[in-house]
């Protein structure tokens, strides 16, 4: 009699497991805002490899069609030229939204701070509305900038931050903080499935040469034989996460079965390097004869920012960065040596993609 009662339960468990496996293996339709940018284009590439259909939405303000041109022959890839500060409607059912659209490097977000702020906040609101309409899971690419200038050695997600709300970087920092706020409000009010990740310094192929981040600056200057510019003494420390490690963490987080784990969670590297050490490594890898020049620190420049990633390791299946820094730099240098930097000009304020749709 006991066995008779067990078999139906085992059969039911087997049927549930089969249903879950079928759901997990079913290709998803994923919308990626900022999909032609550095992180977005790498994410689109990975999602396509995983068998998903990808809708890449970008206004090409900081992104580049060169980053995703090789994906356009894939029937599961669709490029939409659109500015998310305007609402967007999709006739296709969307399962997931990765919201990455926003100028992120100082070389970009300082060019047009109003554009930066409106994209980060109003663009996020528009994409949250889209996610609500489609009952899609929503990934918010937040940033370590929400912590400002840390007063702690190692930054845990519980740290509230230390930010100058009127400084030149506030257009990005404060907008990203506000974007996190509305994500959690949509979760509380509408039960929207959200995932909020705070991304620390990331590098790798498809970085914009004029992004304004230290690695892209140093490599561009070294390849061109220009002086390598270090601000301050060069003893400032940074942690650098390779793009493939970031993408892995993002996808694990988005697809986590833990419905209660919505973030925020830090995604970053913990190994620290000084600017002087970084300059030496890049000159070695590029065989450059550049001089190193030192200039005064700009406003709001940080001495160090090191993440605590223990929460990500615990909740995301043991996720940790795998790429060694020297190998990651080598791959990034190789990418820069293979592109025409002149095709990636510095960003200028007032640029609009209007009328350029046929070129894409």
C-alpha positions in Angstrom: 0.0 0.0 0.0 2.9 2.4 0.8 4.5 1.8 -2.6 1.1 2.3 -4.3 1.0 5.8 -2.8 4.6 6.6 -3.6 4.4 5.9 -7.4 1.8 8.6 -8.2 3.8 11.2 -6.3 7.0 10.2 -8.1 5.2 10.4 -11.5 3.8 13.8 -10.6 7.3 15.0 -9.6 8.7 13.7 -12.9 6.1 15.5 -14.9 6.8 18.8 -13.0 10.5 18.4 -13.7 9.9 17.7 -17.4 7.7 20.9 -17.5 10.4 23.0 -15.9 13.1 21.7 -18.2 10.9 22.4 -21.2 10.3 26.0 -20.0 14.0 26.5 -19.3 15.0 25.2 -22.8 12.4 27.3 -24.6 14.1 30.3 -26.4 13.3 33.7 -25.0 12.7 37.0 -26.7 15.0 39.4 -25.0 15.1 43.2 -25.4 18.4 44.9 -24.8 18.5 48.7 -24.5 21.9 50.2 -25.3 22.5 47.0 -27.2 25.0 48.5 -29.6 27.2 49.8 -26.8 30.2 48.1 -25.1 28.3 45.9 -22.6 25.2 45.7 -24.7 26.8 44.3 -27.8 28.7 41.7 -25.9 25.4 40.7 -24.1 23.5 40.5 -27.4 26.3 38.2 -28.8 26.1 35.9 -25.8 22.3 35.8 -25.8 22.2 34.8 -29.5 24.8 32.0 -28.8 22.5 30.8 -26.0 19.6 30.5 -28.5 17.5 33.5 -27.6 15.9 36.0 -29.9 17.4 39.5 -29.4 15.8 42.9 -30.0 18.6 45.4 -29.8 17.3 49.0 -29.1 19.8 51.8 -29.4 19.8 55.4 -30.5 23.5 55.3 -31.5 24.3 58.2 -29.2 27.2 56.4 -27.7 26.7 52.9 -29.3 28.1 51.9 -32.7 26.6 49.8 -35.4 30.2 48.5 -35.9 29.7 46.6 -32.6 26.7 44.6 -33.8 27.1 44.5 -37.6 28.3 40.9 -37.5 25.0 40.0 -35.7 22.7 41.5 -38.3 22.8 38.4 -40.5 21.4 36.3 -37.6 17.6 35.8 -38.1 17.2 35.9 -34.4 18.6 39.4 -34.2 16.7 42.6 -34.7 18.1 46.2 -34.5 15.7 49.0 -33.7 17.0 52.6 -33.8 15.1 54.3 -30.9 15.7 56.7 -28.0 14.2 55.2 -24.9 13.4 58.6 -23.5 10.4 58.1 -25.8 8.0 55.2 -25.0 8.6 52.1 -27.1 6.0 49.5 -28.1 6.8 46.0 -29.3 4.4 43.8 -31.3 6.5 40.8 -30.3 5.9 39.3 -26.8 9.0 40.1 -24.7 10.2 37.8 -22.0 13.1 39.7 -20.6 14.4 43.3 -20.7 18.0 44.2 -20.0 18.1 48.0 -19.5 21.6 49.2 -20.3 20.9 52.4 -22.2 22.8 55.4 -20.8 26.1 57.1 -21.4 28.3 55.6 -18.8 31.9 56.7 -19.1 33.1 60.2 -18.2 34.0 60.8 -21.8 30.3 60.3 -22.7 28.1 61.2 -19.7 29.8 64.6 -19.2 29.3 65.7 -22.8 25.6 66.1 -22.4 24.6 65.8 -18.7 21.0 66.5 -19.3 20.8 63.7 -21.9 22.5 61.4 -19.4 20.1 62.2 -16.7 16.9 61.9 -18.8 18.1 58.6 -20.4 19.0 57.0 -17.0 15.7 58.0 -15.3 13.0 58.6 -17.9 14.3 55.9 -20.2 14.2 53.5 -17.3 10.6 54.5 -16.5 9.6 53.8 -20.1 11.2 50.4 -20.1 9.6 49.5 -16.8 6.2 50.3 -18.3 7.1 48.1 -21.3 8.1 45.3 -18.9 4.8 45.7 -17.0 2.8 45.5 -20.2 4.6 42.3 -21.3 4.9 40.8 -17.8 8.7 40.6 -18.6 11.5 40.2 -16.1 13.5 43.5 -15.9 17.3 43.8 -15.4 18.5 47.2 -14.4 22.2 47.9 -15.1 23.0 50.1 -12.2 26.5 51.2 -11.3 29.1 51.4 -8.6 28.7 55.2 -9.0 25.7 55.0 -6.8 28.1 54.6 -3.9 30.0 57.9 -4.7 33.3 58.3 -3.0 33.3 55.5 -0.5 34.3 55.9 3.1 34.8 52.2 3.6 37.6 50.0 2.3 35.3 47.3 0.8 31.9 48.2 -0.5 29.0 46.0 0.5 25.5 46.4 -1.0 24.3 47.8 2.4 26.6 50.8 2.1 24.4 53.9 1.6 27.0 56.0 -0.4 28.7 59.3 -0.2 27.7 61.5 -3.2 27.9 65.2 -4.1 24.5 65.7 -5.7 25.6 69.0 -7.3 29.0 67.9 -8.7 29.8 67.3 -12.4 29.3 63.5 -12.1 25.9 63.8 -10.3 24.0 63.7 -13.7 25.0 60.0 -13.9 25.3 59.1 -10.2 22.0 60.6 -9.0 20.1 59.5 -12.1 21.2 55.9 -11.5 20.2 56.1 -7.9 16.8 57.4 -8.8 16.5 54.6 -11.5 17.0 52.0 -8.7 14.3 53.7 -6.7 11.7 53.4 -9.5 12.7 49.8 -10.1 11.9 48.9 -6.5 8.7 51.0 -6.6 7.5 49.0 -9.7 8.3 45.8 -7.8 6.4 47.0 -4.7 3.4 48.4 -6.6 3.0 46.1 -9.5 4.9 42.9 -8.4 7.2 43.4 -11.4 10.1 40.9 -11.5 13.2 43.0 -11.2 16.9 42.4 -11.0 19.2 45.3 -10.0 22.9 44.9 -10.4 25.6 47.4 -9.5 28.3 47.1 -12.1 31.9 48.1 -11.2 34.7 49.0 -13.6 34.5 46.7 -16.7 36.8 46.4 -19.7 37.3 44.3 -22.8 36.6 44.2 -26.5 34.2 46.7 -28.0 35.0 49.5 -25.5 34.7 52.9 -27.1 38.2 54.4 -27.6 36.9 57.7 -26.2 34.7 56.3 -23.4 36.8 58.1 -20.9 37.7 55.1 -18.8 41.3 54.6 -17.9 42.0 51.4 -19.7 40.5 52.6 -23.0 42.4 55.9 -22.6 45.7 54.3 -21.9 45.4 51.8 -24.8 44.3 54.4 -27.3 47.2 56.7 -26.3 49.8 53.9 -26.3 48.7 52.6 -29.8 48.9 56.1 -31.2 52.3 56.8 -29.7 50.8 59.6 -27.6 51.7 60.5 -24.0 49.8 58.4 -21.5 48.0 60.7 -19.1 47.7 59.9 -15.4 45.7 62.1 -13.2 47.1 62.6 -9.7 50.1 60.6 -8.4 49.1 57.3 -10.1 48.8 55.5 -6.8 45.0 55.5 -7.0 43.7 51.9 -7.1 41.0 50.3 -9.2 39.5 46.9 -9.7 38.8 45.8 -13.3 36.2 43.2 -14.3 36.6 41.5 -17.7 33.5 41.8 -19.9 32.9 38.0 -20.3 32.8 37.7 -16.5 30.3 40.5 -16.2 28.0 39.0 -18.9 28.0 35.7 -17.1 27.0 37.3 -13.8 24.3 39.3 -15.5 22.7 36.3 -17.2 22.9 34.2 -14.0 21.2 36.9 -12.1 18.5 37.5 -14.7 17.7 33.8 -14.9 17.9 33.1 -11.1 15.1 30.9 -9.8 15.2 32.7 -6.5 12.2 35.0 -6.8 13.2 36.8 -3.6 16.7 37.7 -4.8 16.1 40.9 -6.7 19.2 42.9 -5.6 20.9 45.1 -5.5 24.0 43.0 -6.0 27.6 44.0 -6.8 29.2 42.6 -9.9 32.9 43.5 -10.0 36.5 42.3 -9.5 38.3 42.5 -6.2 42.0 42.5 -7.3 43.4 46.1 -7.1 45.9 47.8 -9.4 47.4 51.2 -9.3 47.2 53.5 -12.3 51.0 53.4 -12.6 51.0 49.6 -12.7 48.3 49.7 -15.3 50.2 52.1 -17.5 53.3 49.9 -17.3 51.3 46.8 -18.3 49.7 48.5 -21.3 53.0 49.9 -22.6 54.4 46.4 -22.3 51.5 44.8 -24.2 51.5 47.5 -26.9 55.3 47.8 -27.2 54.7 51.5 -26.9 57.4 54.1 -26.3 55.0 56.6 -24.8 55.9 59.0 -22.1 53.8 59.1 -18.9 52.6 62.6 -17.9 50.9 63.5 -14.7 48.1 66.0 -14.4 46.0 67.3 -11.5 43.0 65.2 -10.4 39.7 66.3 -11.8 36.7 67.1 -9.6 35.1 64.1 -7.8 38.0 61.8 -8.8 38.1 58.7 -6.5 41.1 57.3 -4.9 39.8 53.7 -4.8 36.6 51.6 -5.1 36.7 48.0 -4.2 33.5 45.8 -4.2 32.4 43.1 -1.8 31.1 40.4 -4.1 30.3 37.8 -1.5 26.5 38.2 -2.1 26.9 37.5 -5.8 29.1 34.4 -5.0 26.5 33.1 -2.6 23.4 33.8 -4.7 24.6 33.3 -8.3 25.9 29.8 -8.2 29.4 30.6 -7.0 29.9 33.3 -9.6 33.4 34.9 -9.4 35.5 36.6 -12.1 37.7 34.0 -13.9 39.7 36.1 -16.4 43.2 37.0 -15.3 44.0 40.7 -15.6 47.0 40.3 -17.9 45.2 38.0 -20.3 42.1 40.3 -20.3 44.3 43.3 -21.1 46.0 41.3 -23.8 42.7 40.5 -25.4 41.5 44.1 -25.1 44.8 45.5 -26.6 44.4 43.0 -29.5 40.9 44.3 -30.1 42.0 47.9 -30.2 44.9 47.1 -32.6 42.4 45.5 -35.0 40.0 48.5 -35.3 40.2 51.9 -37.0 40.0 54.2 -34.1 39.1 57.1 -36.4 35.7 55.4 -36.9 34.9 55.9 -33.2 35.2 59.7 -32.8 34.8 61.5 -29.5 31.2 62.1 -28.6 29.8 65.6 -29.3 26.8 67.3 -27.7 23.7 67.7 -29.8 24.3 64.7 -32.0 21.1 63.0 -33.1 20.5 59.7 -35.1 17.5 61.2 -36.8 17.5 60.5 -40.5 20.3 58.0 -40.2 18.1 54.9 -40.0 18.9 53.7 -43.5 22.6 53.5 -42.7 21.9 50.8 -40.2 
